[in-house]
Amino acid sequence: MNARHLVVLAAVIQGAFVVALLALIVVNRWFRLRRRAAVLPRREATEQAFRRWAAGDGGVNDVARALISLPAPIAVERLAAWNSLVPLDRWPALAQALGRAPWGARLRRAARSRRWWKRLQAARYLAATGVPADTPALAALIKDPHPAVHLAAVSALHHMSAPELAEAAIDQLPHLPVHVGSYFASALRRARAVAVPLLDRRLANPDDPALARIAEYAARLQEPSLRARFTALARHPNREVRAQAARALGSLPHAESQAALLALLTDEAWVVRAQAARGLGLLSAPVALAGLRKALRDPEWWVRLRAALALTRFGGAGRDALVQEERGPDAGARNVTELVLGLSPQALAEYAT
Amino acid sequence: MTTLIHGAEALILVYFLALNSFYGLLLLLSIPEVWEQTRLAEDEDLQKLMLSDALPPLTVMVPAYNEGETIETSVTAMLTLEYRQYEVVVVNDGSKDDTLARLREAFELYEVPRIYPETIITKPVRAVYRSRTRTRLTVIDKENGGKADALNAAINASRYPLVIAVDADTLIEPDALLRLTRPFLLGGNVAAVGGTIRVANDCKVEHGRVLDPRVPRHFLAGVQVVEYLRAFLFGRLGWNRLGGNLIISGAFGLFRREYLLVIGGYQTSSVVEDMDVVIRLHRHLRGKKIPYVMPFIPDPVAWTEVPVTTTVLGQQRERWHRGLIASLWTYRDMLFNPRYGQVGLVAVPFYFFGEMLAPVVELMGYVVAILAVVTGRVDFTFALLFFLFAWGLGLCLSIWGVVLEETSFRKYRRFGDLARLLLFAALENFGYRQCTVWWRLKAFWAAWRKRKTWGEMTRTGFGGPRQSRLYAQSPSGMWQKVE
């Protein structure tokens, strides 16, 4: 075989490849159009059934029948889409009615698949229609290494208050990127009844290396029964834990919260002082006015800003303090009060959260 | 002479095979990547997550120079994107027209004291404004210092951990920010994320939104659609798997602010500050052994207008290539340097030999072909077959870009658009490609003379013809600043 033969061979292979690509484009379009035409009416019927069911006009069996008529991926997609739109107490009935779906068992088996997209589909299906028997599979999916899978699985906490699921989610918290952790925390908030005792137990261990992360997410629950724990954590040697405690205490009005936050306002770490100033602003207790005014002269800009924003929540007294500091001798305090007094109410509301 | 021609032929053949083998590898790698990205893009749970409080807040940075005519529409469109917590920082970079006055009037701006620290040194900031009607909006008025300087001023003023640089005339799809943050929700330490730039020429645009995507009928614009599809859907997706995306679109790229601050922001002396900033990010993170990823994701889309005259296109391509040469020359110590991992061993060498030197080798090919004809050494049948082979390879790569578009995001729904895409893919190698070679060759001369001009450009605009100085984006990710 010489060079010419080689090039001819390459050109022929290429030609075949180009033809195959063109055929792929055409077949893909044709297939999509056909599938769309075939599935669209059934999908529409499913939407109607869901709408009636959500409004309380239709029966669960209509929804189940409509879903069973759909291919599994589309059925799962519709289940996931309607999951947050229909009252939670109706889902167990749908889960039971879907027991006869031809793809139900297959999707459950997929929870143990080696392919992440199959596990994702299983997680989405079980998150919407899981029954108590699915708890171990869901707990494993919540701990799944693929982020899309554990994100889908943790949605199960919205309607399945199983301690095993909450524990799996809490175990995952320290290992998650911060934004995914926030999503897990919002799921735990919905399963508050089972999540709070578990979080209380975790927060009681001061030597837990993941304590700061657990405290950060536990704070988002704004749970009064955790207030004593957070008050204790305000004296923890780790400044990150103290900062999280300050953050949490700002949402838990109590005389002990105020006292702890006032103490944290003089903490050695500026991150803690800034959080304490924010927390005192949220609590808006008059006893904090003097401390916050002093914090306007803090060496750290963020603490000054947080203190100034906090003072805007104290009404006339806070405003007076800001105006006085605006004319005071401290340049840092003057700058920050100038900024805050110049903000519109909308901007203040946006800043102050 | 015969030995010389033989030697050149062998060199060109080896280069051709090596480069196309690498393209073949990118093509293969783009398959699992588009599969995964399509599945994640369609995932309803992710969409729920994106609408939740868990979303990271971000700052949209909009540099503007003489954008008075369109600034209100552009900023309004940017203030109505689907995202929970974001701010828009518009930097009026010393405009000579009424950009600032229009912003002031449209958004009821009032001056606030500038108290944030100037972490990156910029040209003097004249004033900082907030809006009475739009709390998300901050406007910075500063002395003219160029796009990089304007972006640095916006980085200083931004309050959020993620920043995204967009052009005032770029049309961002409403859900693009939501999609662009997906890697931050899924991944570990994401340093930056790039989205897709598409061609807006001939598309139906209303109130800063592309309502009906079309493939332009104009040859130059149409060919660029194919180029953009190839560059974004197949090139960059492939690079995701090789861990070394060297380009995050300046017109639409999301960065972690802390990293930009550490490297000193954008380089004001560079004509392609977006490529420069990405290379410096790689250098910094690899050098400090900080684990990171810098993925490209295809579903967030921003639309931009591309040039439709050879003069303007030529200037644009010349400048992009000049910027590529300058960047690769500045950071030449990364070439084959194992300290920089895949970036130093794969990405930089590819851009150096496969992108920067490509027009030189192609010119050499044309010269050798002419010499062979002149000296009577050419086997016409073989030459024709080889030409067919080379054209076929180019066609395969372009059609592959179209296939990825068709099997994943399908922005162009009409059969007429699909037919035009395929036609432009087939015609791209006849004339257009040779022109780009010439424009890129001119860049070597300009780089040698250290030219720093941006070129002239007339844009028809989305709301009627206009001529202004604009910041726009190339498919390879580089900026043009045109007057």
Interface residues (C-beta under 8 A of the other chain):
Chain A: A3 R4 V7 V8 A10 A11 Q14 G15 F17 V18 L21 L22 L24 I25 N28 R29 R32 E77 A80 A81 S84 W117 L120 R124 A127 P147 A148 L151 A152 S155 P177 V178 H179 V180 G181 S182 Y183 S186 W301 N335 V336 E338 L339 G342 L343 S344 Q346 A347 A349 E350
Chain B: R39 L40 E42 D43 E44 D45 L46 K48 L49 S52 D53 A54 L55 P56 Y110 V112 P113 I115 P117 R130 R132 T135 R136 T181 F184 L185 L186 G187 G188 D379 T381 F382 L385 F386 L388 F389 G392 L393 L395 C396 I399 W400 V402 V403 E406 T407 R410 F415 L418 L422
